Amino acid sequence: MKEKEYICVLCPNSCTVTVLYDEGQVEGISGHGCERGREWAENEVIRPMRYFVGSVTVRNGDYETVSVKTSDFIPLEKAREIGLHTHSLCIEAPVRMYQVVESDILGMEGINLIATREVHLKNGA
Amino acid sequence: MMIRKDLVIIGGGAAGLAAAAACRERGIEDILIIERGDVLGGILNQCIHDGFGLHKFHETLTGPEYAQRYIDMLHTRDLPVMLNSMVTELSSGKILTVVNRKGLHKIHAKAVILAMGSRERTRGAIGIPGARVAGVFTAGVAQNLINMKDFMVGRRVIILGSGDIGLIMARRLTLEGAKVLMVLEKLPFPSGLPRNINQCLRDFDIPLYLKHTVSGIHGDGHLTGVDVVEIDESGEIIPDTAKFVECDSLLLSVGLIPENELSRQAGLRLDPVTGGAVVDEYGQTTVPGIFACGNVLHIHDLVDNVSLEGEALAHGMKLYLSEEALPAAGIPVIPGNNVRYCLPQHLSGHAPTVISFRPSVPGKLHTVRFIQNGKILKKKSLLKINPAEMERIELDPELYRGGGELTVDLVPGRAES
């Protein structure tokens, strides 16, 4: 049986969660402050999951970029790849709040890239 | 021509927006928000990472989303805003001078809320010697360039200081394809939140070197590298440990300074530890009718707490505007052992009271105690304490109203009932 400590990233409480596991099988979790934290810690051993945030270049907007996030958790190991992909994207203004910038990003079914800000056309056009 | 207003709020960021929404909710009609930038939301606009709003909205939001929630509230409540406008003067009589493209305006307010936020400590402020080269940024400026201007600051990056903005930028730069070589922290413990150490550094194998700093900056025109040195127990540089590390940009995340130039003009008292105004439990400064909230008052680690502080002003504001005075604050609050500072600095004992404080050392289980005239009024166990994390605890004014000086301290172990 192995034991590993994680600092939960889900909220500012930053709970120290201890996970007992054996050959990829979780045997026990303690120290979590909520049910979501328990699930999160379980994933840490098997496959760590994170939200991705970044920005996408915007043409003809009152901002040069629009901030984006993934619609759900993504595997941490995919974060860099999503970052490089997002970096290469370019969309046209205007952009609505929560507009889907790209669906099923990198072939991940149901994971969409979503705008977290409005971008208006330049000069209010 | 003098414009007259009941309430002027200086700053349309997280603090100002929350204060405005709450004051309107309390029935204060004649409000004006003055904002320097061309949009509301302040620094939230460039904080595109998530983790905001967990206390306030019970979900995780990015900075722009969090700001939008408040902007929507303001629009539905029809609150007037002056954008692209800079307050250049504030008198103790609450006369404001405002400059914008239309010219110079004088506004006479019955009450003012200071919500100007903070600015970053710079290279000059921490005195790093060496070449004056391009490629040295404060973390917030780098954040603005990357997130708002689509401008990448570098490819091989060193971050000095383990403040939250620096940690967030370490991850952001990594995801944009840059190599973050290391994060250096002068202190023996990180100054950012533990969850940011985890999700910004550990997730991407970025090393954090505690008790290290930068002692020299090299380059000709543009940064080519820095000298990284170790720090001894007393905080002094150990000279023979200097190592040259090649990099093309250096980000400084070495703290924030409350932006209090207007406060000084108005002649209100500042706390040398927080760098912000001395206030009572209403949030009123030492100049009657001038209130303060958010990072201009003291540096916060969570925007949710900034919003709470802004909203809490509504109670006293309503009272001040109808009575033209608030009860005198005669009870000083003193930070005791293991407490770096606490707010409010003095109390009247006539309003709901929340004591905010910051521990001076990190540690496991501690008990916070509120002591007056040698008697413990209240105590509460905290599972861990961390200088990076501000604590907020409610205190019933009935408990302390009749007494003198109140001390807040932290002692190891659990509170016995």
Interface residues (C-beta under 8 A of the other chain):
Chain A: Y6 I7 C8 V9 L10 C11 P12 S14 P48 R50 Y51 F52 V53 G54 S55 T57 Y63 E64 T65 S67 V68 K69 L76 A79 R80 I82 G83 L84 T86 H87 M97 T116 R117 E118
Chain B: N45 I48 H49 D50 G51 L54 H55 T60 T62 G63 P64 E65 Q68 I146 N147 M148 K149 D150 R172 T174 L175 E176 G177 L193 P194 R195 I197 N198 Q199 D203 F204 D301 L302 D304 E389
